[in-house]
Amino acid sequence: MKVAVVGAGIAGIACARLLHQAGVETVIFEKSKGFSGRAATRRVGPYTFDTGATSITPRGRALETVMMSEISTQGLIRIERPIYTHVYGRIEPGDPMKNRIPRYVYESGINQIGKRLATGLDIRLETEISAMELPRDGGVFVHDQVFDRAVLAVPLPQAQTLLQSAKDPRLLTASVYRPCLSILLGFAVPFDAPYHAILDPDQLHPLTWLSVETLKSPGRAPAGHTALVAQMGPAYSRRNDKTEDDRIIKDVLVDIQRLLGDEFVEPEVAEVKRWKYSQPESTISFAALNAPGRPIIVSGDGTTGGRIEHAYEAGMAAAQSILQT
């Protein structure tokens, strides 16, 4: 058997990893230059930012055993400082129960989770799959090859396009994704606080999440400098989808100065990362989408949920459905 996996995010890598372990020939096709999908890391000058997911909270699920026992734990740290909230400009301690949940990250960046899971896999980077075909004699035609099965481990709106190209009648329109503008900021000023991130619990303010990368993990900036990742809510992100980066950076600096102080006025580095499909606001269950024996399997976090541990289980479900049939 030979399987094509579209997407080298956590779901796609998890699927390919389990199939590879079972002796199934598997090829991952990924349109970007790197692994891990939205568990992404970017380095700008001397600063390191996690631009999408900012921590891993396995919560005792399958990913936790893999992280702790099956792949390298070098550089894996538990985040010690909690998450606080900001309401009308006031920073206050967050939910004590939620702050007891262990959160992890890799010192060199959260994208290490995908890189380590992908060890030994056949991954074709910078290879975009825009269409598929279902040959009359069986299998799935992907990138000039016929595979026995194909797994779509991408956001469901992208999976819908590929299903339509293959004349597959399944509709995925019930799944809605939220966008997110993620602003990366590096300042030549020190900062200390009892928290590593600030959250807007009501998700009403334009700035819904502020991660202080230098308090989350060592090595994210030179000594005496501060690295921040500001993530904007879905309403602001939709409204400013086409807004120039400079305007977005000016907007977020107003909020950061209000929350952290007037010294955060002139960043050394500033970039905007645009996530069109940040998280699914609604999902379609894996079982509902994938009848046994279908040549194309729809996976990804749109079938389980937006967290890294959920995406891993979506990949597991895809692999298990192939192995069982």
Secondary structure as UniProt FT lines:
FT   STRAND          2..6
FT   HELIX           10..21
FT   TURN            22..23
FT   STRAND          25..29
FT   TURN            37..38
FT   STRAND          41..44
FT   TURN            45..46
FT   STRAND          47..50
FT   TURN            59..60
FT   HELIX           62..65
FT   HELIX           66..70
FT   TURN            74..75
FT   STRAND          76..78
FT   STRAND          83..87
FT   TURN            88..89
FT   STRAND          90..93
FT   TURN            96..97
FT   HELIX           98..100
FT   STRAND          104..106
FT   TURN            107..108
FT   TURN            110..111
FT   HELIX           112..117
FT   TURN            118..120
FT   STRAND          122..124
FT   TURN            125..126
FT   TURN            136..137
FT   STRAND          140..142
FT   TURN            143..144
FT   STRAND          145..147
FT   STRAND          149..152
FT   HELIX           156..165
FT   TURN            166..167
FT   TURN            173..174
FT   STRAND          177..187
FT   STRAND          197..199
FT   TURN            201..202
FT   STRAND          207..212
FT   HELIX           213..216
FT   TURN            218..219
FT   TURN            223..224
FT   STRAND          226..232
FT   HELIX           234..239
FT   TURN            240..242
FT   HELIX           245..260
FT   TURN            262..265
FT   STRAND          269..280
FT   HELIX           286..289
FT   TURN            292..293
FT   STRAND          296..298
FT   HELIX           301..303
FT   HELIX           308..324
//
